[in-house]
Amino acid sequence: MIDTDPGIDDAFAITLAARSPHVDLRAITTVFGNAAVDQTTRNALRVLAMCGRDDVRVARGAECPLVYPHPHRAEYAHGNDGLGGASDSLPAPQRTEQARPAVK
């Protein structure tokens, strides 16, 4: 299981894990960070679609910090979609996130 905010770096890590015969990737939970959680969830689904891994579950996690506010996104490094503007060039997923959020 990977808990992540899929920006450029995490998308690469997901790709490595999803394509490795040595990793039993079963689920990804998404959180806010480099982009809002709506976008990071879409990013995770698109990266998994690119890897041909529609069997990996994706569940939405935290939308904000538990304690301290996080007012800024890393748009200067990761673009407004977290993937440097490349999210729309990835395949559209054929499925959606799990109905049950990761935090329940």
N, C-alpha and C positions, 0 to 999 in steps of 0.2 A: 504494500500500500504506500502510495506517495501522497503527502499533504503538501500542497504547492500553490503558488500564484503564477501560473504559467506566463512568464515573460520569455524573452529570448533564451536566457540561460536555462530556465526550467523546461522549456519546450525541448531543448537539446537533451537534457537529462531524461525526460519522458521518452523521447525517441530511442535513446540508447537502451533504456530498461525494456521498452515495449518490443524491441527487435532482438534482444539478447536471448539466446537459448538457455542461459544460466539464471535468468530472473523469472520468477513466477509472479508476474504483475496481475493482481486481481482487482484493484480499485485505486481510484484517484479522488482525493477530496480537494476542493478548491477553496481558496481564501482571497481576500483583497490583498493588495500590495502594489505591484507594478501597474495594475489597472484595477478597476472595480470588479467585484466578485462575479457580476453578470458576464463581463468580458473574459475573465480568467476561466470561467466555466466553459464558455464557447471555445476558448483557445484549447483547453484540454480535449474537448470533444473533436475539434478539427485535427489536432496533432494525432490523436488515436485513429481517426479516420484515414489520415495520410499513411499511418503505419499498418493499416488493415487490422486493427485491434478493436473491433466493435464489441468484443467479449468483455472488455475491461469496464467495470462500473465507474461512473462519475457522479459524485454527490457534492452539492454546494455546501460550503462551510461558512466560516465567519465573514461577515460583511464589514466589520470594523474592529478596532482593537478592544480588548476587554477593559483596559485601564486608561491608557494615554491616547489622546487623539492623534490621528495620522492625516494631517490636512493636505499633504502633497503627494503627487504621483510622480514616478520617474519618467515622465514623458520625454524629457530631454535625452534619455538614454534608450528607452523602450518604445517610444511613439505613443500615440493615444490608444492603441489597441493592445499594448504590451508586447507586441511582436514586431515592432519597427515598421508598422504599416503593412505587414505581410499576411495578416490573418485571412483576408479575403482571397488570397491566392492558394490557400490550403483547401483541400476537398471539404465540401459541406458534409457534416455528419448525417448519417441515416437514422439517427436516434437522438434522444434527449437525455438530460440528466435524470438521475433517480428521483422519484417522487418524494422520497423521504430525505430530508437534509442530513448532512454529515453530523450535525451537532445534536441530533435527537437519538 
